Amino acid sequence: MWFEAVSGLRINLEKSELIPVGRVENIDDLALDFGCRVGSLSSTYLGLPLGAPFKLVSVWDGVEERFCKRLTMWKRQYLSKGGRATLIRSTLSNLPIYFMSLLRLPSLVRRRLEQIQRDFLWGGGNLERKPHLVRWEMVCLSKKKGGLGVKCLSILNKALLSKWNWRYANEKEALWNQVIRGKYGENRGGWCSREVREVHGVGLWKGIRMDWELVDTQISFSVGNGRRVSFWRDRWCGDSPLCETFPSLFALAVEKEAWVAEVWDPLAEGGWGGLEPLCIWNGWVQPKISFFAWEAAWGKTLTLDLVQKRGWSLANRCFMCLENEETIDHLLLHCSKTRTLWELLFTLVGVSWVMPSSVRETLLSWHDSFVGKKRRKVWKTAPLHIFWTVWKARNRLTFKDNELSIQRLKYSFILSLWPEAKLFIVECSQSLVNFIDWLGSF
């Protein structure tokens, strides 16, 4: 055969099928001549459905089965929320990518897959339903915007399908491009195909072509990364510079020489705005500690005030100080017992600090301009360890009825911070005493 002659490979006819399209009267004779069996549509080719209605929910059953198989293995293990979030980002969110790169994800399938991820994130391997403390839309935000960086399946699906529109505009010599162009024709000077509206166009390309407007609104010519294109003075938007198109706005502009990259963020909707992800997420803090700080920054940790909002009739009094109502901001920042940890940290470092009103504002204001480069990582992670230490102490008081010891609280904080600080302390011995002295040398 030509394939064998050109490639040097041999076709395994025992694994091959002859699939007729339409009515073929001598199909059995052809199969006998080739030495293979007769197949039928729908079938599977390279892992994708061939000949099946691509809108059917059943096409995605294999993806959902792979989700469940992965969860079966993970549910046997005890995983922290931070560990579960890592597995969702690295594995679960990526399982449907192959299908989503060509097929439009049905909304029913998307809801099912997101439900599986939500239940695993908040419930782990437990059969009973656990409360979902943060909305899934917030979880899917990037870490820079206050989320967990979990992929939003609908957005990912649109991005993958939109890539085919971009490839259509650039890969003119590809065989698939010539087939699409010959069947549907060109539009916009060859940047896209004509819109598919005919009955015979109800297929894969029709679903892909639907996202062309999304691509069209996001592309421009010669702007690049926007770092060398003047927002007001260069001709990057329309046929004339913006300073000429909108002279009144230009007269009011404070930064008349701003670059496009400085003033335009196409992904700016939602999120925290200004909160650096390294305040919470970094490589030297345990994921469970970072995850708790993330929950606290959103104000979604199950303190007594939130438990009351969920319908439980409980007296609200801080388990630590027994003086004020328990909220996440009071517990982690303003409780008289928690203040001893903040005062310990500020005393060791030798700074004066006015505590903001909320956890989020604390993380936003936690700059390190006065801290030396060698101690910067310890300073950045210290609030996360205080949050974690206080939360564990609070839970011991709540569920084990232990007595609160201030000395033990301080010791727990130092012990929480010390193991991770040892990873990048090189100028002194790594004993606990030397670590405390090292903190005092800021």
N, C-alpha and C positions, 0 to 999 in steps of 0.2 A: 504494500500500500504506500501511497505518497507520504503519509505521516511517518511510517517506519523508515522510508528512504531518506527523508529530510532530517529527521531528528535522531535516527539511530536507535530509537526505542522500539520495543515490541509491544503490540496491543494484546492484552489478556482477554481473549474472546469469551472465556467462561464468566468473566465479570461484566461483560458488555451486553447491552440491550439495543434492539432495533425498535425505535418508538415511532409509529406512524402518526402523521398529522393529517386529519381528515380520513377519508375512506381510501384504503390501499388494498386492492383485491389480491395481489400476489405477495402479501407480506410474509406468509409462511415460507414460500419458496425463496424469497430474498434472505430470510433468516437462516434457512438451510444452507444457502450458498456461502454466506458469511461465517457460518458456524457459531452463531450466537442465538440467544432466545429473544422472543418478542416481548416488548414491554408496552406500557400504556401510560398516558397522562392521567392524573398528575404523578410526577416522579420527583426525585431529588438529584440535583447536580451541583457538585462542589459545596454541599451543605445547604443550598438554597432550594426552595420549592420551584419545580419546573412544570408549568402548565396548570397550576392551581390558582384559583381566584385569590390574588394577593391580599384582598381586603378581609378574607375570612379570619376570624379569631383563632380557629384551629391551626392555622399555619404557624402560630407562635407557641403552640403547646410544648414543643421541644425546648424552647427558651425557658418557659416556666418550670419545666421538669429539671433543667440544669440548676435553676435557682434553688429548688427544693433539695436537690442532692447535696449542694454545697452546705445548705443550712443543716442538713441531717448530720454532717460531720462536725460542724461548729457547735451545735447544741449540746454535744457530749462534753464540751469543755466549759470551764468557768472563764468568761471573758468580761473585762471591764467595758464600760461604755466607750471609753477611748479606743480600746481594741476593736470593738464592734464597728465603730465609725471608720477605722482604718481598713477593715475587711470590706466594708461596703464600698469605700472609695476605690480600693485596689482591685476588687474582684467582682462583687455583685453588679456594680454600675457598668462594668465593662462586658459582662456576659452577652447582652443583646446588641452590642455594637455591630457585629457582622451582619445581622439581619437589618438593623436600622440604617446601615450604609446604603441600602438599596430599596427597602420597603418602608412605606409610611406606617408608623406605629398606631394601631387602633387605640382610641381613648380607653376602651374597656381593658385592653391588655396593659396599657400604661398604668391605670389605676391599680390593677392587680399586682404588678411588679413593684410599684411604689408602696403598696400596702405591706408586701412581704418585707421590704427594706425597713419600713417604719416599725413594724412589729419586732423585727430582730434588733434594731437599734435600741429601743426602749425596753423590750421585754427579754431579750436574749433567748435562752432555751426554755423559759418558763411557759407553761401552758396557759396560765391565767393572764388576762389582759392587763398590761401596765399602762399608766397614763402617759400620753405623748405630750411632753412638757413644752416643746417648741414646735411651732407650725412647720410643716414640711417645706413650705416656700422659703422660710428662713434657714432651714438646714441646708438647702440647696444653694444658698448664696456662697460666694467665695469667702475664704477665711479673711481676706482683706476687708470684706464688707460685713463681717460678723457671723458668717455661717460656718458650716463644717466642710465646705468644698465638695459635697456630694453632687454628682452630676444630675441635673434635671433632665429626665429622659425625653420630654417633649422638645426642649431646646436643643439637646444633643442630636435628636433625630432630624430636626430642621437644619442644623449645621451640616450634618453628614449628607443630607440630600442636596443642600445648597451647593455643596462642593462639586456635584455633578454639573450644575449650571456654570460654575466657574471653569470646570474642565472643558465643557462644551465650547466656551468662548476662546479657549487657548489651545486645545488639541485638535486642530482642524484636519490633520492627516490621519487620525485614528479611525479604524474601520467602523467602530460603533458610532462615531460622530458622523461619518458619511451616511450611515444607514438612517440615523435620526434626521439629518438634514435633508436627505432625499425623500423621506416619508412626510415630514411636516413642513419643510421649508425653513427659511431664515427670516429673522427680523432684527431691527436695530443694527444694521450693518454687520450681521453675523455674530453679534454678542449673545443672542439667544435664538431659540427656535420660535416658530409661530405658536401661538397659544393653541393647545389641543382641546378642541370642542366637539370634534366629530365622534360618532358612535364608535368607530373603529379605534379611536384614540383612548379608550378606557383601558389603560394599562399602566405599566411602571412609569413610563416617561411622562404621562399626564400628571401623576402624583409628584414627580420631581419638578416638572415645569411650573407647578403651582407656586413654588417658592422663589421663582425668578424675581418677583417684585421685592421680596425681602432682600435678595442679593443686590438688586438694582439700587435700592436706597442706601446701601452700605458701601458702594464702590465709588471711587473718583479717580481722576487721572493725575498722575505725577505728584500726588501729595506725599506718598511714602509713609514714613512714621510721623510726619507732621512736625518734626523738630527743626526743620529748616524752611518751613512755609509760614509766612506771616499771615495771621488770622485776618487782619483788616486790609492789608495793602496788596497781597498777592492774589492773582486770579485763580483761585482753587475751587470756588463755589459759584457756578453759573458762568456767565459770559463777561462779567466785570468784577472788580474787587469789591468787597463788602463795604469799604469806606465810601465808595461811590454809589452803591446800591442803597445803603442806609446811612446817609450823611448825618441825620439827627442822632442816631444811636452812636455813631462814631464820635460825635462832638461830646457825648456824655461819657464815653469810655475812659476808664482810669488808665488801663494798660493799652496804649495805642500801638505799641510795638510787640505785643504778645505773639507767641508762636501758636499754631493750631494745637499742638500737643499740650500746651499749657492751659488752654481755656475750653477745650472740648473733650468730654469723656462720654462716649456713646453707651457706656455701661453704668452710668452714675445713678440710675433709679434704684431706690431702696438702700438697705444696708446702714451702716453706722456713719460712714463718712469721716475719715480721718483717723480711725483706730487701726494702728499698724498690727498686722497679724502676728508679728513676733512678740507682741505683748502677751499673747496667749499660746500660740503654736510655735514651737521651735524644737530642735532636735535633742535638747538636753533636759527637757522636762518630761516626766512620765505622761503618757496620753490620758490616763485617768484624772490626773491633776489638771491638765489643760482642759479636759472636757468639763470638769466641774466649774472651772473659772469661766468657761464659755457660757454654761447654764446661768451662772450667777450674774454675768454681764447682761444677759437678756432679762434678768429678774424672774427666771422660771424655776429656780430651785424650790423644792417643796418645803418651805418654811410654814409656820402655823398660819400666817395670813393667807397664803395660797391654799392651804388645806381647807380653811374655812370657806373660801370662795368655791371650792369644789363640793360644798354641801355638808361637810362634817361639822357637827356641833361640838366645838372644843374651846376651852378657855385659852386665850392667846396671851402667853407670858413667856418672855425669853428664858430658855432653860439655863443660860449661862449666868446672867446677872439677876434674874428674878425681879426685875424692876420695870422694864418696858415691854411693849408688844414686840413680838418677834417678826421682823421683816428681814429680807436678805441684806439690805443695806445696814440695818442696825446690827445684825448678828456679825457681819464680817468687817464692819468699820467702826461703829459708834458704841458698841457694847463696852461697858467698863472693864470687863475681863479681857475682851479682845484688844482693847487699847494698850494693855500691858505688853502685848507682842509688838504692836507698832512702835511703842516707846522704846522697847528693847532694840528694835532694828535701827531706829533713828539715833539712839544713844551710841550704838556700836559704830555707826557710820559717821556720826557727828554732824547731823543736819537738823534743822527745824522744819517742820512740815505741817501745814494745815490740811486736815483731811477733807476731801470733797464730800458732797452729800450722797453720792451713789457709787456703786462698784464700777459702773462704766466710766464715770468721770474720773475715778481714781486711776484706771488703766490708761485713759486718754492723757492724763497729766503726768504720768510716771516717766518723766524724761531722765536722761542720764548725762546731761551736759557737764555736771560737776564731778562725775565719777571717772576714775582712771580707766583706760582701755582694758587692763587686765581684770578689773573687778566689775566691769559693765554687765556681764552675763549674770553674775550673782545678784546684782541690784535689780535687774529686769525681772528675774524669776522670784524674788523674795515675796511680792504680794501674792503670787499663786500659792506659795507654800504656806503663807499665813491663812489664806482662805481654806486650804485643805486641812490644816491643823485644827482650825476652829471648828470646821464642819465635823471632823471625826470626834472631837471632844464633845461637841453638842449631841451627837448621836449616842455616845457612851452614856451621857447624862439622861438622854431620853429613853433609851431602850434597855440599858443595863443598870440604871439607877446608881451609877457611880458618883462619888463625891468629886467636886472640881478642885484640883490642885494647881495653883498658879505656877509653881515650880515645875510640875510635870508638863504643863502647857508650854512653858518656855523651852523646856528640854526637848519636847516633841517637835517644836518648830525648828530648832537647831539641827536635830537628827534628820528631819525631812529635807533640809536644805543642804546638809553636809555631803551626802553621797554624790549628788549631781555636781556640786561645786568641785569635788576632787577630780573630776574629769578634765578640768582646765586650770587647776592650780599647780604650778610647776616651781614656784620660787621658794616654797617652804615645805616642811614636813606635813604629811597628810593626817596627822593626829587631830583629834577633836579640839584639844587645847590650842594647838597651833592655828587651827582654822578660826577659832574665836579671836585670837590675837590678829590674824590676818584680816578679819572683818574690821577690826578696830583701827587698821592702818590705812583706811580709805583716805 
